[in-house]
Amino acid sequence: MRAAKARALSILSIAFALPLHAAVAKSPATQDEAAVREIVAKIYAPYSQPIPEEPEDGSYAPDNAAGAAASGYEPPYTQSLAAQIARWDSLMQESEELYGLNGFDWYCQCQDNDNATAKLLSQHYKLRSKGGIEATIVFSPGRGPEGDQGAPLRFRFRNEDGTWKIDDLIFEDGSTLRRSLLTDIADASKVRR
């Protein structure tokens, strides 16, 4: 009886240890998470900085290329995503039409933000694979009547040539940056014909 009880306790202790071990294994390495956090910090820093008064010539405004953050910071993208963004951007330059991805800011998932109250509400990082990290970011574009609110945005980072780069974004509604770029590219291409 004692041997059976000891064996059962041993099996239970292993069974409870496995989920704990699996949860720990999903955390990215410290240096990898730090590199990804730095990219996220650079993207979101300008949203809470004061907006300077506009000079008459408009020269204060950063050149916001497609996918650039509000400050003009262009995050590193994987080669394939950068190529998609470049194709999308060139088609958008040729068209007067408003397409899905140029109707809102990709990172705050909004059209406007309040720099005085905008802030990151939460950040969670997990290892997706050996060369992949997923970051779930909740950013509040500004305090509303119900307080700070923000929509979760999932970043998919991939290590490409030894550098962490954004490989995709998953928006609150479940759409992804890659699929949305392809949709806009297809729509803009139809208009050009």
Order of alpha helices (4+ residues) and beta strands (2+ residues): alpha-alpha-alpha-beta-beta-beta-beta-alpha
